[in-house]
Amino acid sequence: MARQRSLVEDDRTGTLDALDELDRRLIELLQIDGRPANTEPARRLKVTEGIVRNRITRLLAENLIQVGA
């Protein structure tokens, strides 16, 4: 059975401390509009669409963000 990561793990993976400035700015944009095409936040953050896609995938995988309805 898979073990769910805690936000206080020592290895920093899955912790809020692991977020850099780009992650934090991306999360701010997603809080306003949670499901834009990746091109929109990429344009606003001045990074490639692939970077945004990879960051969102990682944030979801590490349970640092959730998609809600």
C-alpha positions in Angstrom: 0.0 0.0 0.0 1.4 3.4 -1.0 2.3 5.8 1.9 0.9 9.3 1.6 3.5 12.0 2.0 3.3 14.4 5.0 3.9 18.1 4.5 6.6 17.8 7.3 8.9 15.2 5.8 12.6 15.8 6.2 13.6 15.2 2.6 11.7 18.3 1.5 10.0 16.4 -1.3 6.3 17.2 -1.0 6.8 20.1 1.4 5.9 23.7 1.0 9.5 24.6 1.5 10.3 22.8 -1.9 8.3 25.5 -3.7 10.3 28.1 -5.6 9.2 31.5 -6.8 7.9 30.2 -10.1 5.8 27.5 -8.3 4.3 30.1 -6.0 3.5 32.5 -8.9 1.9 29.6 -10.8 -0.2 28.6 -7.8 -1.4 32.2 -7.5 -2.5 32.1 -11.1 -4.2 28.8 -10.7 -6.1 30.0 -7.6 -7.7 32.7 -9.9 -8.4 30.3 -12.8 -7.7 26.7 -12.0 -8.0 25.2 -15.5 -6.5 27.5 -18.1 -4.7 26.2 -21.1 -1.0 25.9 -20.1 -0.1 28.5 -22.7 -1.8 31.3 -20.7 0.1 30.9 -17.4 3.3 30.3 -19.5 2.8 33.6 -21.3 2.1 35.5 -18.0 5.1 33.9 -16.3 7.4 34.2 -19.3 8.3 30.5 -19.4 7.5 27.8 -21.9 4.3 25.8 -21.9 6.3 22.7 -21.2 7.6 24.2 -18.0 4.1 25.0 -16.8 2.9 21.5 -17.7 5.7 19.9 -15.9 5.4 22.1 -12.8 1.6 21.4 -12.6 2.2 17.7 -13.0 4.8 17.7 -10.2 2.7 19.8 -7.8 -0.2 17.4 -8.3 1.9 14.3 -7.9 3.4 15.7 -4.6 -0.1 16.6 -3.3 0.9 20.3 -3.1 -2.1 21.3 -5.2 -5.5 19.7 -5.8 -8.0 20.1 -8.5 -11.5 20.9 -7.1 -14.9 21.1 -8.6 
